[in-house]
Amino acid sequence: MAYRKLNLDRDKINQCRDLAARIVKPAQKYIDRHSTISIESSCLFALGIEGVWEGKPIADLICDRLDRDRLRRGIIFWFGAALAHTGLAPREVAHKLVNGELAFETIPHISFEKIKEVLSPLVAKALQAIKEVASQKKLFASRIASSLKSPILLLVAPENERERDICLTLKGADIILTTNLKDIRADHLRKKGGELKRFATSISGLSAPQDVIRASFTGMDIIGCDTIGEIVKSGMNPKRVLVDSHWICRLCSKMGIIFFAENAHTRDLDGYRDTHQATVSQFLVEQLAFQGRIVPEQLALGHFYDIDPALDAGFLFELARAAMIRDFYPRNPLVYLPPSRFLTGSDVEKTLMANLFFSSSVITEQSIVALPNCADLSGMLKSANTIIRSTRTLGDELQFIPNGKIDRRANTILENAVRLLRKMETQGFLNAFAHGLIAGIHVDEKGGAGLDGVFQKDRNYFNPIEEYLDGKTTSIEPSVATAEKEVPHPDLSVTPTPPKKEQQRRRHFPGRYHRRRRNPKSTRKIIEKTKGTNYPPRNE
């Protein structure tokens, strides 16, 4: 199927993206000024502070030992001060901080240069680990981006270790999705049954930033995170979700890991009446991911085949929706998720729904197709491979009728999405969720779990890992905000040259910056009274 087979209004698509960008912009300003205790803990984990103390990660306990006012400077700064003060190894200092033998309040003032010197080997090691992960993931990201004519199959691994090992030996499944990060290392299970496997995981909750670091260092290729779903359904505070998700996006961007926006909350929406809400969620997630430096080839967008089979021409409506998503995001890997609510009844009915799902994935050129949950995974995998192989180029042979039922349905969804985005723009990002414009769930920006873990960064906030993720530095050197620079005394004898933008303003609006000229008529009267005037005589 060639791109843009649907006769969609490109101006409306661009308008959706512009509206989404304006909606996200105020929230992004808040994100840039704040951090969370989970982000600070993940930075310690990246520096090698691992282990558990009384059932809780040591990195979390170290952050808990620091009051919020001091934490605004950054946990890495204070941990470096503890290292410089004690002269001990990082693990020893971490244990002393946890068991109470050492307190941050008792550490005397230490110069910033000394703290940087102590932290230099730890930070260099952490940044090298991030670079190694990035070098391993580039090849897989390019393969996903090019897999548009032949979908890659994704298999959800069971929690049971024995059943999971069976899934690893199945032939035909390219990606294995697991939610258990404690007893699985993707780099150790990379080859099973003679096939090259790739691994994905889904993270959520207040410890998501730490889980991303752990998952990336264990070899995960795809990391799933449902930003909008965490806001509307998880009971977490929306501000906490936004700040943590932005950090996760920056980590995935720098490491070359595919960021999978699951959009799992859209599963509960009506597949016919509320499709525009799912579309709006995808536009918002796209803009949030772009703010986190995620490129389109690295942003995998999830969407569901969840149309009611009893609906007349339901399969055509699903084709319209899936083809519209591919038309919106031609460069993004799309993850097509199987039907869940309507995958009921006899085995024959389940097989029929699964076959329609696989056919739709081929026609609309989905990148990754998730297999439905069933008792016979081997049989389902064989059926999926058969359908995909036998209909590989079916989309190239089909043409949608202009102004036909599929085309009209896609344009209706697009028009409703524009209206909803306009309404959200008038109310603002967080207020729109408070009024239940997405999924009909009202979310209070001051409620939910995790708001007490959000804090505003100090002007001298120091986090070399964050600076590296933002591309500001590749070493331990602090950012411009934290560096102490000598300000030269201005030379008052030299007229300063205005900045380039100021020069442009003066060219376009000269009257604001120059003395107002006399009225030409009044000037003429004055000159006419003098001898030897050069003005021509006035016509009386």
Legacy VTK file of the C-alpha trace (Angstrom):
# vtk DataFile Version 3.0
C-alpha trace
ASCII
DATASET POLYDATA
POINTS 540 float
0.000 0.000 0.000
1.467 3.340 -1.036
1.325 6.191 1.405
-1.430 8.798 1.216
-3.965 6.590 -0.513
-6.633 8.290 1.532
-7.889 11.613 0.241
-7.204 13.471 3.489
-6.945 17.222 3.922
-3.232 17.809 4.514
-3.923 21.249 5.963
-6.087 19.710 8.666
-3.372 17.188 9.505
-0.849 19.994 9.865
-3.385 21.925 11.899
-3.700 18.980 14.296
0.048 18.955 14.839
0.176 22.728 15.333
-2.664 22.590 17.850
-1.037 19.723 19.720
2.271 21.620 19.839
0.572 24.708 21.287
-1.270 22.584 23.853
1.921 20.867 25.002
4.118 23.991 25.076
3.006 25.359 28.504
3.336 21.912 30.038
6.827 21.593 28.578
7.906 24.776 30.359
6.863 23.186 33.644
8.688 19.967 32.751
11.957 21.778 31.996
11.973 23.485 35.397
11.237 20.390 37.493
12.666 17.006 38.401
11.427 14.090 40.505
12.869 11.871 43.173
12.639 8.927 40.742
14.797 10.755 38.191
17.406 11.532 40.826
17.374 7.896 41.957
17.813 6.683 38.379
20.901 8.904 38.066
22.444 7.203 41.095
21.584 3.835 39.582
23.345 4.876 36.366
26.429 5.740 38.429
26.530 2.169 39.719
24.679 2.567 43.042
22.737 -0.698 42.953
21.484 -3.147 45.542
18.610 -3.345 48.016
18.414 -2.416 51.701
15.470 -3.798 53.684
13.469 -4.441 50.520
13.984 -0.997 48.991
16.570 0.101 46.406
19.585 1.825 47.943
19.382 4.665 45.406
15.826 5.458 46.549
16.859 5.437 50.212
19.738 7.849 49.549
17.319 10.299 47.924
14.970 9.938 50.897
17.805 10.921 53.251
18.021 14.340 51.576
15.446 17.032 52.308
13.630 18.573 49.357
15.359 21.948 49.682
18.801 20.373 49.328
17.574 17.974 46.659
16.890 20.946 44.388
20.650 21.148 43.800
20.674 17.572 42.471
21.418 14.265 44.210
24.618 13.782 42.177
26.032 17.010 43.599
25.419 15.907 47.190
26.623 12.358 46.592
29.801 13.799 45.113
30.195 15.972 48.203
29.875 12.854 50.382
32.530 11.090 48.299
34.901 14.037 48.571
34.295 14.347 52.315
34.854 10.690 53.221
37.336 9.601 50.548
35.650 6.169 50.476
34.442 4.066 47.564
30.955 4.860 46.205
29.389 1.658 47.551
30.770 2.280 51.037
29.483 5.834 51.038
26.074 4.626 49.857
25.813 2.119 52.712
26.890 4.695 55.282
24.223 7.104 54.044
21.552 4.416 54.181
22.336 3.014 57.629
22.685 6.469 59.186
26.451 6.494 59.816
26.739 9.497 57.495
24.286 12.349 57.013
24.233 14.970 54.291
23.678 17.698 56.889
27.022 16.958 58.543
29.069 17.320 55.357
31.077 20.584 55.395
31.311 22.951 52.461
33.391 21.465 49.607
34.425 23.324 46.489
32.592 22.536 43.293
35.862 21.749 41.509
36.661 19.085 44.113
33.209 17.515 43.705
33.625 17.366 39.920
37.041 15.774 40.283
35.681 13.014 42.527
32.675 12.360 40.297
34.643 12.322 37.053
35.404 8.547 36.873
31.853 7.570 37.895
30.217 9.859 35.348
32.633 8.818 32.607
31.781 5.165 33.225
28.040 5.853 33.154
28.254 7.832 29.927
30.357 5.109 28.333
27.683 2.540 29.225
25.036 4.731 27.584
27.156 5.042 24.439
27.639 1.272 24.261
23.890 0.702 24.474
23.334 3.272 21.721
25.833 1.597 19.395
24.042 -1.751 19.779
20.545 -0.414 19.100
21.087 1.605 15.922
20.922 -1.424 13.641
17.663 -2.677 15.127
16.031 0.786 14.931
16.849 1.016 11.224
15.434 -2.472 10.658
12.155 -1.551 12.357
11.872 1.640 10.300
12.306 -0.303 7.056
9.845 -3.100 7.970
6.813 -1.560 6.295
6.106 -4.150 3.610
6.470 -7.123 5.943
5.169 -6.723 9.519
7.296 -8.002 12.401
5.454 -10.262 14.820
5.452 -9.501 18.546
4.689 -12.183 21.127
3.686 -11.359 24.702
5.605 -13.728 26.993
3.734 -15.214 29.984
4.885 -14.459 33.518
5.601 -18.137 34.182
9.281 -18.857 33.533
8.652 -22.284 31.988
5.989 -20.976 29.579
8.186 -18.026 28.734
11.063 -20.314 27.764
8.666 -22.162 25.459
7.771 -18.844 23.791
11.438 -18.117 23.243
11.822 -21.304 21.204
8.863 -20.573 18.909
9.916 -19.794 15.356
8.484 -16.766 13.577
8.156 -14.359 16.501
10.750 -11.611 16.132
10.023 -9.633 19.321
9.279 -10.969 22.797
7.431 -8.628 25.174
7.975 -9.222 28.877
6.892 -7.210 31.910
9.174 -8.945 34.415
12.543 -7.200 34.656
13.806 -8.965 37.768
14.697 -12.398 36.436
15.330 -11.809 32.740
18.322 -10.436 30.904
17.649 -9.844 27.253
21.318 -10.003 26.338
21.536 -13.545 27.786
18.436 -14.733 25.926
19.274 -13.050 22.643
19.541 -16.313 20.740
17.092 -19.102 21.374
16.077 -21.834 18.969
18.493 -20.663 16.296
16.696 -17.335 15.736
17.692 -13.787 16.535
15.225 -12.443 19.090
14.564 -8.890 20.158
13.056 -7.980 23.500
10.566 -5.378 24.640
9.213 -4.428 28.026
6.425 -2.257 29.390
7.052 -0.001 32.383
4.742 2.081 34.549
4.377 3.517 38.018
6.435 5.832 40.184
9.655 3.860 39.601
9.527 4.113 35.802
12.778 6.141 35.410
14.762 3.548 37.405
13.159 0.721 35.411
14.226 2.337 32.137
17.866 2.442 33.231
17.663 -1.174 34.386
15.917 -2.324 31.187
18.354 -0.557 28.877
21.406 -1.957 30.633
19.946 -5.487 30.464
19.596 -5.308 26.669
15.965 -4.320 26.016
15.335 -3.049 22.491
11.856 -1.538 22.931
10.548 0.213 26.054
6.826 0.838 26.326
5.334 3.685 28.334
1.729 4.922 28.214
2.033 8.632 29.062
-1.607 9.625 28.512
-2.841 6.355 30.028
-0.803 6.966 33.177
-2.522 10.338 33.513
-6.116 9.213 32.989
-6.148 5.701 34.465
-3.246 4.913 36.782
-4.137 7.274 39.611
-0.772 9.028 39.336
-0.389 12.777 39.460
-0.283 14.189 35.891
2.650 16.506 36.637
4.685 13.581 37.968
3.843 11.537 34.871
4.866 14.323 32.485
8.233 14.982 34.139
9.115 11.283 34.394
7.989 10.539 30.828
10.118 13.368 29.472
13.153 11.900 31.216
12.363 8.454 29.771
12.117 9.910 26.268
15.517 11.564 26.587
17.081 8.328 27.799
15.590 6.322 24.939
16.606 8.971 22.422
20.243 8.962 23.499
20.470 5.171 23.803
18.797 4.473 20.472
16.004 2.449 22.104
12.576 2.343 20.450
10.103 4.314 22.594
6.767 2.510 22.434
3.791 4.784 23.195
1.302 2.097 24.114
-1.897 4.202 24.316
-3.418 1.347 26.294
-6.123 3.636 27.663
-7.712 3.748 24.205
-8.613 0.057 24.550
-11.610 1.037 26.690
-12.872 3.623 24.201
-15.625 2.852 21.740
-13.919 1.724 18.543
-16.420 3.655 16.414
-17.650 6.717 18.342
-14.479 7.640 20.249
-11.854 7.017 17.596
-11.038 10.727 17.392
-10.042 10.725 21.087
-7.453 8.038 20.416
-6.217 10.069 17.449
-5.846 13.193 19.604
-3.918 11.187 22.218
-1.463 10.108 19.539
-0.901 13.686 18.363
-0.239 14.797 21.949
2.136 11.887 22.624
3.987 12.671 19.389
4.629 16.260 20.502
5.698 15.189 23.997
8.108 12.668 22.502
9.552 15.255 20.117
10.251 17.508 23.099
12.227 14.585 24.512
14.353 14.449 21.319
12.664 11.306 19.975
12.849 11.153 16.168
9.918 9.685 14.187
11.820 6.475 13.349
12.302 5.917 17.085
8.723 6.569 18.186
6.516 3.467 17.945
2.818 4.320 18.240
0.409 1.671 19.452
-3.218 1.379 18.343
-5.874 -1.314 18.689
-8.053 -3.337 16.375
-11.121 -3.025 18.574
-14.107 -2.546 16.279
-17.347 -4.322 17.136
-17.748 -7.289 14.735
-21.531 -6.846 14.906
-21.209 -3.376 13.364
-22.264 -3.221 9.729
-19.166 -2.640 7.521
-17.062 -2.664 10.684
-14.014 -4.054 8.905
-14.105 -1.155 6.423
-14.222 1.330 9.292
-11.230 -0.377 10.883
-9.334 -0.223 7.593
-10.105 3.501 7.428
-8.780 4.093 10.946
-5.629 1.970 10.540
-4.849 3.417 7.092
-5.373 6.921 8.493
-2.825 6.283 11.269
-0.296 5.050 8.714
-1.023 8.142 6.604
-0.447 10.412 9.632
2.843 8.736 10.596
4.592 7.413 7.466
8.046 7.353 9.118
7.024 5.903 12.489
6.953 2.196 13.355
3.332 1.385 14.166
2.464 -1.336 16.676
-0.862 -2.962 15.805
-2.423 -4.478 18.921
-4.985 -7.305 18.681
-8.677 -7.218 19.586
-9.434 -7.923 23.222
-13.022 -7.076 24.146
-14.509 -8.832 21.124
-12.104 -11.772 20.983
-14.673 -14.026 22.650
-16.924 -16.914 21.738
-15.956 -20.193 20.126
-12.557 -21.027 18.703
-13.916 -20.518 15.200
-15.038 -16.951 16.017
-11.693 -16.155 17.642
-9.833 -17.468 14.594
-12.027 -15.361 12.300
-11.327 -12.184 14.302
-7.608 -12.943 14.349
-7.554 -13.481 10.573
-9.317 -10.146 9.986
-6.772 -8.516 12.289
-3.800 -9.979 10.394
-5.322 -9.035 7.039
-5.837 -5.456 8.150
-2.233 -5.262 9.334
-0.956 -6.229 5.877
-3.293 -3.949 3.919
-2.496 -0.901 6.058
1.251 -1.685 6.290
1.699 -1.928 10.046
5.280 -2.323 11.272
4.839 -4.570 14.328
1.866 -6.880 14.861
1.159 -8.285 18.317
-0.239 -11.803 18.473
-3.554 -12.303 20.308
-3.433 -14.225 23.576
-4.588 -17.789 23.116
-3.923 -21.273 24.415
-2.273 -22.457 21.194
0.411 -19.846 20.594
2.244 -22.079 18.140
-0.844 -22.467 15.962
-1.621 -18.731 16.129
1.952 -17.890 15.148
1.797 -20.282 12.198
-1.518 -18.820 11.044
-0.156 -15.248 11.283
2.957 -16.072 9.285
0.882 -17.801 6.620
-1.472 -14.847 6.163
1.328 -12.270 6.157
3.458 -14.264 3.722
0.609 -14.966 1.276
-0.737 -11.382 1.312
2.566 -9.526 1.592
1.925 -7.090 -1.311
-1.877 -7.014 -1.122
-1.888 -3.353 -0.157
-0.096 -2.388 -3.366
-2.886 -3.953 -5.431
-5.747 -2.208 -3.635
-6.979 1.327 -4.232
-9.478 3.126 -2.018
-12.338 4.769 -3.885
-12.201 8.571 -3.602
-15.076 9.768 -1.432
-15.967 6.159 -0.728
-17.006 4.753 2.637
-13.407 4.250 3.839
-12.328 7.701 2.676
-15.334 9.449 4.231
-14.843 7.645 7.520
-11.205 8.722 7.762
-12.078 12.357 7.029
-14.801 12.285 9.676
-12.313 11.100 12.309
-9.855 13.813 11.255
-12.483 16.555 11.467
-13.584 15.433 14.944
-9.947 15.350 16.074
-9.453 18.974 14.945
-12.510 20.062 16.936
-11.360 18.282 20.075
-7.865 19.748 19.818
-9.310 23.252 19.451
-11.352 22.712 22.585
-8.296 21.456 24.463
-6.297 24.480 23.355
-8.827 26.872 24.875
-8.743 25.010 28.198
-5.066 24.106 28.417
-3.342 20.737 28.694
-3.992 19.883 32.343
-7.418 21.556 32.461
-8.509 19.489 29.468
-7.833 16.305 31.428
-9.518 17.820 34.477
-12.686 18.270 32.404
-12.506 14.685 31.121
-12.016 15.457 27.436
-9.979 12.257 26.986
-11.662 8.948 27.854
-14.245 10.836 29.929
-12.069 10.558 33.067
-11.616 13.676 35.206
-8.050 14.106 36.465
-7.073 16.624 39.145
-3.629 18.128 38.567
-3.140 18.413 42.342
-4.347 14.895 43.100
-2.974 11.436 42.482
0.141 9.706 43.726
3.623 11.106 43.355
3.113 14.875 43.482
5.182 15.093 46.677
8.119 13.661 44.715
8.174 16.556 42.222
10.433 19.523 42.984
11.662 22.621 41.200
15.301 22.660 40.186
17.655 25.133 41.756
19.386 27.699 39.563
22.630 25.817 40.259
21.127 22.374 39.685
23.876 19.945 38.718
23.267 16.715 36.815
25.958 15.735 34.274
23.867 12.825 32.989
20.988 15.137 32.124
23.404 17.534 30.443
24.744 14.687 28.315
21.224 13.612 27.346
20.459 17.183 26.266
23.631 17.335 24.201
25.096 20.175 26.270
28.277 18.362 27.271
30.013 15.018 26.958
32.108 15.290 30.097
31.809 16.146 33.761
31.979 19.861 33.050
28.914 21.693 34.432
26.408 23.508 32.325
26.510 27.236 31.732
24.025 27.794 34.548
26.300 26.146 37.111
29.665 27.316 35.844
31.186 30.290 37.584
32.308 32.717 34.892
34.158 35.974 35.357
32.073 38.826 33.977
34.316 41.466 32.311
33.825 45.122 33.184
32.018 46.877 30.325
33.846 49.519 28.297
31.528 52.535 28.396
33.466 54.336 25.686
32.351 51.841 23.052
28.762 51.843 21.846
27.565 48.248 22.061
26.235 46.635 18.914
22.628 45.524 19.418
21.838 41.830 18.900
20.741 40.588 15.522
17.076 40.357 16.469
17.195 43.899 17.836
18.696 45.134 14.579
15.880 43.486 12.666
13.289 45.172 14.891
14.886 48.562 14.295
14.738 48.035 10.552
11.063 47.038 10.576
9.931 49.529 13.229
12.230 52.558 12.869
9.759 54.955 14.481
10.168 53.248 17.853
13.888 53.834 18.018
14.438 57.153 16.204
13.290 60.732 16.880
9.971 61.512 15.272
10.316 63.672 12.198
8.576 66.988 11.795
5.346 67.196 9.936
6.267 67.992 6.286
3.668 70.784 6.115
5.005 72.580 9.185
8.545 72.199 7.865
7.504 73.753 4.547
6.102 76.834 6.291
9.319 77.380 8.187
11.510 77.082 5.113
9.318 79.302 2.967
9.932 82.177 5.343
13.663 81.899 4.723
15.466 83.179 1.659
16.829 80.917 -0.984
14.349 78.145 -0.350
14.652 75.071 -2.582
11.007 74.066 -2.212
8.763 74.634 -5.202
6.033 77.259 -4.771
2.762 75.959 -3.370
-0.315 75.932 -5.547
-2.581 78.563 -4.021
LINES 1 541
540 0 1 2 3 4 5 6 7 8 9 10 11 12 13 14 15 16 17 18 19 20 21 22 23 24 25 26 27 28 29 30 31 32 33 34 35 36 37 38 39 40 41 42 43 44 45 46 47 48 49 50 51 52 53 54 55 56 57 58 59 60 61 62 63 64 65 66 67 68 69 70 71 72 73 74 75 76 77 78 79 80 81 82 83 84 85 86 87 88 89 90 91 92 93 94 95 96 97 98 99 100 101 102 103 104 105 106 107 108 109 110 111 112 113 114 115 116 117 118 119 120 121 122 123 124 125 126 127 128 129 130 131 132 133 134 135 136 137 138 139 140 141 142 143 144 145 146 147 148 149 150 151 152 153 154 155 156 157 158 159 160 161 162 163 164 165 166 167 168 169 170 171 172 173 174 175 176 177 178 179 180 181 182 183 184 185 186 187 188 189 190 191 192 193 194 195 196 197 198 199 200 201 202 203 204 205 206 207 208 209 210 211 212 213 214 215 216 217 218 219 220 221 222 223 224 225 226 227 228 229 230 231 232 233 234 235 236 237 238 239 240 241 242 243 244 245 246 247 248 249 250 251 252 253 254 255 256 257 258 259 260 261 262 263 264 265 266 267 268 269 270 271 272 273 274 275 276 277 278 279 280 281 282 283 284 285 286 287 288 289 290 291 292 293 294 295 296 297 298 299 300 301 302 303 304 305 306 307 308 309 310 311 312 313 314 315 316 317 318 319 320 321 322 323 324 325 326 327 328 329 330 331 332 333 334 335 336 337 338 339 340 341 342 343 344 345 346 347 348 349 350 351 352 353 354 355 356 357 358 359 360 361 362 363 364 365 366 367 368 369 370 371 372 373 374 375 376 377 378 379 380 381 382 383 384 385 386 387 388 389 390 391 392 393 394 395 396 397 398 399 400 401 402 403 404 405 406 407 408 409 410 411 412 413 414 415 416 417 418 419 420 421 422 423 424 425 426 427 428 429 430 431 432 433 434 435 436 437 438 439 440 441 442 443 444 445 446 447 448 449 450 451 452 453 454 455 456 457 458 459 460 461 462 463 464 465 466 467 468 469 470 471 472 473 474 475 476 477 478 479 480 481 482 483 484 485 486 487 488 489 490 491 492 493 494 495 496 497 498 499 500 501 502 503 504 505 506 507 508 509 510 511 512 513 514 515 516 517 518 519 520 521 522 523 524 525 526 527 528 529 530 531 532 533 534 535 536 537 538 539
